[in-house]
């Protein structure tokens, strides 16, 4: 399908679970992960104010750089990595096919 990409979630055991993600619905990666029953709290509702949707981007097929609000929130995350992102700030696009993330937020 033209407007669907595959995003993979790296599980605790190292396996990767594929999720089909629509790119034409305006959803954030956080919303897709929550809708796929992953333990994402998202207490702020996707406003980059809580970091409970914190993920590590294991494979990045070309994500946009994090913006200031996201970077400010990530600075407060105790388990910050150099590949940390907030999934609420990632809007899936066709170019992101093959993205691999690991959930790091509070869960």
SULSUL-V384083 format. One record per helix or strand of 2 or more residues. SS is the DSSP state (h for helix, s for strand). FROM is the first residue (numbers start at 1). TO is the last residue. Records with the same first field share a line. If there is no record, write none. Layout:
# SULSUL-V384083
SS=FROM-TO / FROM-TO
This chain:
# SULSUL-V384083
s=4-10 / 16-22 / 54-59 / 84-86 / 100-103
h=29-35 / 68-74 / 87-89 / 94-96
